[in-house]
Amino acid sequence: MMAKLTGAYQRMSQRERIMTLAVAGILFLLVNLFVWRWLLGTIGTSRRELASRKATRSEQTVYMKERDLWARRDQWVQKTQPTLKGAEEASTLLDQLKQIAGKYNILIENPAIGSGETTPNHQAVFASIETSSHWPELVHFLYDVQQPDAFLVFESVNLVIDSNDATMMRGKFKIARWFAPANRKKG
């Protein structure tokens, strides 16, 4: 086989030999480029996967160290999370938000209520409101609304400076109250 290749090479003209070597060199470079690209891509993927696994391991270590804390928190949630009595809970939530807003002279505009999502961990009702107030009052409002035992969650928040008065803040909030899932009993 080698003799045939050598014979074929010997029969080639100088120009054909240069062209053959150029094509072989280009093929060699392309194969090397492909192999190196694959190797470096695999190494990069392996490094990302290793970093992800290290991060997961760190999280797991923290959770294992804090297992008792999370067990107590879960027990507290099981005991204190309110149960959903009916759709009227949404209007009760809106009334509560209006009361807190009135305490800090916050103007509530465009109120809306509705039923939220139901997951294995909670059932929700929500109130959507738009507010207009000064920044300090808004901070106090946000603090009073979101207390741990209230089970209120800000599902979406959009705050901007009022274009007509730079001392005023305009806010759009979707606030939900999370109730115990229907299949869970208190206790």
BELUR-V555030 format. One record per residue. N is the residue number from 1. RES is the residue in three letters. PSI is psi in degrees with one decimal (NA if undefined). D_LAST is the distance of its C-alpha to the last C-alpha in Angstrom with 2 decimals. Layout:
# BELUR-V555030
n=(N | N)
res=(RES | RES)
psi=(PSI | PSI)
d_last=(D_LAST | D_LAST)
This chain:
# BELUR-V555030
n=(1 | 2 | 3 | 4 | 5 | 6 | 7 | 8 | 9 | 10 | 11 | 12 | 13 | 14 | 15 | 16 | 17 | 18 | 19 | 20 | 21 | 22 | 23 | 24 | 25 | 26 | 27 | 28 | 29 | 30 | 31 | 32 | 33 | 34 | 35 | 36 | 37 | 38 | 39 | 40 | 41 | 42 | 43 | 44 | 45 | 46 | 47 | 48 | 49 | 50 | 51 | 52 | 53 | 54 | 55 | 56 | 57 | 58 | 59 | 60 | 61 | 62 | 63 | 64 | 65 | 66 | 67 | 68 | 69 | 70 | 71 | 72 | 73 | 74 | 75 | 76 | 77 | 78 | 79 | 80 | 81 | 82 | 83 | 84 | 85 | 86 | 87 | 88 | 89 | 90 | 91 | 92 | 93 | 94 | 95 | 96 | 97 | 98 | 99 | 100 | 101 | 102 | 103 | 104 | 105 | 106 | 107 | 108 | 109 | 110 | 111 | 112 | 113 | 114 | 115 | 116 | 117 | 118 | 119 | 120 | 121 | 122 | 123 | 124 | 125 | 126 | 127 | 128 | 129 | 130 | 131 | 132 | 133 | 134 | 135 | 136 | 137 | 138 | 139 | 140 | 141 | 142 | 143 | 144 | 145 | 146 | 147 | 148 | 149 | 150 | 151 | 152 | 153 | 154 | 155 | 156 | 157 | 158 | 159 | 160 | 161 | 162 | 163 | 164 | 165 | 166 | 167 | 168 | 169 | 170 | 171 | 172 | 173 | 174 | 175 | 176 | 177 | 178 | 179 | 180 | 181 | 182 | 183 | 184 | 185 | 186 | 187)
res=(MET | MET | ALA | LYS | LEU | THR | GLY | ALA | TYR | GLN | ARG | MET | SER | GLN | ARG | GLU | ARG | ILE | MET | THR | LEU | ALA | VAL | ALA | GLY | ILE | LEU | PHE | LEU | LEU | VAL | ASN | LEU | PHE | VAL | TRP | ARG | TRP | LEU | LEU | GLY | THR | ILE | GLY | THR | SER | ARG | ARG | GLU | LEU | ALA | SER | ARG | LYS | ALA | THR | ARG | SER | GLU | GLN | THR | VAL | TYR | MET | LYS | GLU | ARG | ASP | LEU | TRP | ALA | ARG | ARG | ASP | GLN | TRP | VAL | GLN | LYS | THR | GLN | PRO | THR | LEU | LYS | GLY | ALA | GLU | GLU | ALA | SER | THR | LEU | LEU | ASP | GLN | LEU | LYS | GLN | ILE | ALA | GLY | LYS | TYR | ASN | ILE | LEU | ILE | GLU | ASN | PRO | ALA | ILE | GLY | SER | GLY | GLU | THR | THR | PRO | ASN | HIS | GLN | ALA | VAL | PHE | ALA | SER | ILE | GLU | THR | SER | SER | HIS | TRP | PRO | GLU | LEU | VAL | HIS | PHE | LEU | TYR | ASP | VAL | GLN | GLN | PRO | ASP | ALA | PHE | LEU | VAL | PHE | GLU | SER | VAL | ASN | LEU | VAL | ILE | ASP | SER | ASN | ASP | ALA | THR | MET | MET | ARG | GLY | LYS | PHE | LYS | ILE | ALA | ARG | TRP | PHE | ALA | PRO | ALA | ASN | ARG | LYS | LYS | GLY)
psi=(-44.6 | -34.5 | -37.7 | -42.4 | -41.7 | -42.2 | -42.5 | -38.4 | -38.1 | -32.4 | -14.5 | 150.7 | 168.8 | -41.7 | -42.8 | -38.5 | -44.0 | -43.4 | -41.7 | -44.9 | -37.9 | -45.1 | -43.4 | -40.8 | -43.4 | -43.7 | -41.0 | -45.2 | -42.9 | -42.3 | -44.2 | -43.3 | -43.9 | -46.3 | -45.7 | -39.7 | -44.5 | -45.7 | -47.6 | -36.2 | -41.4 | -41.6 | -44.1 | -44.2 | -41.6 | -40.2 | -42.3 | -42.1 | -39.9 | -43.9 | -40.8 | -42.7 | -37.0 | -41.3 | -43.2 | -41.9 | -40.9 | -43.6 | -44.3 | -38.4 | -43.6 | -44.8 | -38.6 | -39.4 | -33.4 | 21.0 | -45.6 | -41.6 | -47.8 | -32.6 | -42.4 | -40.5 | -41.9 | -40.8 | -41.3 | -43.4 | -44.2 | -38.5 | -36.1 | -14.5 | 126.6 | 160.2 | 147.8 | 120.4 | -27.8 | -179.0 | -20.4 | -12.6 | -31.0 | -41.3 | -32.3 | -41.0 | -44.1 | -41.5 | -40.8 | -42.2 | -40.6 | -39.4 | -45.6 | -40.7 | -40.2 | -32.5 | -29.7 | 16.6 | 47.2 | 127.9 | 125.3 | 129.3 | 155.2 | 53.2 | 144.4 | 148.7 | 161.7 | 174.6 | 139.9 | -160.5 | 158.6 | 124.0 | 175.3 | -18.6 | -19.7 | 162.6 | 148.7 | 149.5 | 153.7 | 160.3 | 131.2 | 131.4 | 157.9 | 139.4 | 158.3 | 122.7 | 173.0 | 157.5 | -49.3 | -40.7 | -38.0 | -39.3 | -45.0 | -40.4 | -49.5 | -40.2 | -47.0 | -34.4 | -44.5 | 77.1 | 146.5 | -39.4 | -2.0 | -20.2 | 40.2 | 138.5 | 131.3 | 104.6 | -32.8 | 143.1 | 132.6 | 112.1 | 134.3 | 157.5 | 134.9 | 128.9 | -22.6 | -25.1 | 109.0 | -10.7 | -5.4 | 148.2 | 139.8 | 132.7 | 144.3 | 123.1 | 141.5 | 110.0 | 128.1 | 148.1 | 127.9 | 124.0 | 162.2 | 146.5 | 153.1 | -32.4 | 0.7 | 133.9 | 145.5 | 145.8 | NA)
d_last=(85.24 | 85.74 | 89.47 | 88.89 | 86.67 | 89.24 | 92.01 | 90.15 | 89.52 | 93.21 | 94.34 | 92.26 | 93.93 | 92.90 | 90.98 | 89.04 | 88.17 | 86.76 | 84.77 | 83.40 | 82.37 | 80.75 | 78.72 | 77.74 | 76.73 | 74.61 | 72.91 | 72.31 | 70.73 | 68.53 | 67.28 | 66.60 | 64.86 | 62.62 | 61.82 | 61.12 | 58.96 | 56.90 | 56.65 | 55.65 | 53.09 | 51.56 | 51.52 | 49.85 | 47.18 | 46.60 | 46.27 | 43.73 | 41.70 | 41.95 | 40.82 | 37.83 | 36.89 | 37.37 | 35.07 | 32.39 | 32.90 | 32.61 | 29.27 | 28.02 | 29.32 | 27.49 | 24.16 | 24.80 | 25.68 | 22.61 | 20.15 | 18.29 | 18.17 | 16.76 | 14.11 | 13.07 | 13.35 | 11.28 | 8.40 | 9.26 | 9.55 | 6.23 | 4.98 | 8.41 | 9.93 | 11.22 | 11.72 | 15.39 | 17.05 | 20.48 | 23.42 | 24.13 | 21.49 | 24.31 | 26.69 | 24.22 | 23.93 | 27.73 | 28.16 | 25.98 | 28.15 | 31.29 | 30.33 | 29.82 | 33.00 | 34.92 | 34.04 | 35.99 | 38.64 | 37.58 | 39.07 | 36.78 | 38.68 | 38.02 | 34.39 | 32.77 | 29.35 | 27.85 | 25.06 | 24.27 | 23.33 | 20.49 | 19.44 | 16.93 | 15.03 | 15.48 | 17.42 | 19.92 | 22.35 | 25.20 | 28.00 | 31.30 | 33.53 | 36.74 | 37.46 | 40.61 | 40.64 | 41.98 | 40.30 | 38.97 | 37.32 | 35.73 | 34.30 | 32.75 | 31.37 | 29.80 | 28.30 | 26.82 | 25.41 | 23.57 | 21.22 | 18.11 | 15.70 | 17.67 | 16.86 | 20.56 | 22.63 | 26.42 | 27.25 | 30.96 | 33.10 | 36.86 | 38.68 | 42.46 | 45.06 | 46.51 | 49.94 | 51.47 | 50.24 | 49.49 | 47.55 | 44.91 | 42.02 | 41.03 | 37.55 | 35.94 | 32.16 | 29.63 | 26.31 | 23.10 | 19.68 | 17.00 | 14.18 | 11.27 | 13.10 | 13.78 | 12.68 | 9.07 | 6.39 | 3.70 | 0.00)
